[in-house]
């Protein structure tokens, strides 16, 4: 599947994501417009190209169309005052977007297993409007094993996983609040076979409703 939502600026990129029906949430559109991808892509990269970009240490920031899809799918669970966990937070881009959506009364938590990326992501976030949420403690980024989640701030209304799990991590399901939603790529990357982007809804009685949204290609969750 090929997307061509490239822009010459963050404003043009967001407009193209809207035009192609990828950004379907007004709140998601506003938050992504306020967080400029250029602050999260190393110098020499192409922040407004609709393709993954390397951020060092073998990691990437996902293509903008994937961010647009995921934020839109989670938007109803990213309202002010809600809690969100960003697993494999990498550059810190989506953690910052989520933080703007849940606001000062909410909680946005990023977890990343590469300490150097945790450090650089915090520096990236400090260049954006999300810095006030970082300073207030409504946004935080931690080093750790993403498959285990971050139980200290659970349960979460929304969980986003930015890398593919070979199997559904039970710890993340457990940390999802009843009424909450998780978006996670599941499957192994082997000979260009795609994983499934799976949407998990935890119902009010704690049971799970699962659907596959689309085929995707993510780096492994390690």
Buried (B, 14 or more C-beta within 10 A) or exposed (E): EEBEBBBEEBEEBBBBBBEBEBBBBEBBBBBBBBBBBBBBBBEEBEBBBBBBBEBEEEBBBBBBBBBBBBBBBBBEBBBEEBBBBBBBBBBBBBBBBBBBBBBBEBBBBBBBBBEEBBEBBBEBBBBBBBBEBBEEEBBBBBBBBBBBBBEEBBBBBBBBBBBBBBEBBEBBBEBBBEEBBBBBBBBEBEEEEBBBBBBBBBEEEEEEEEEEBBEBBBBBBB
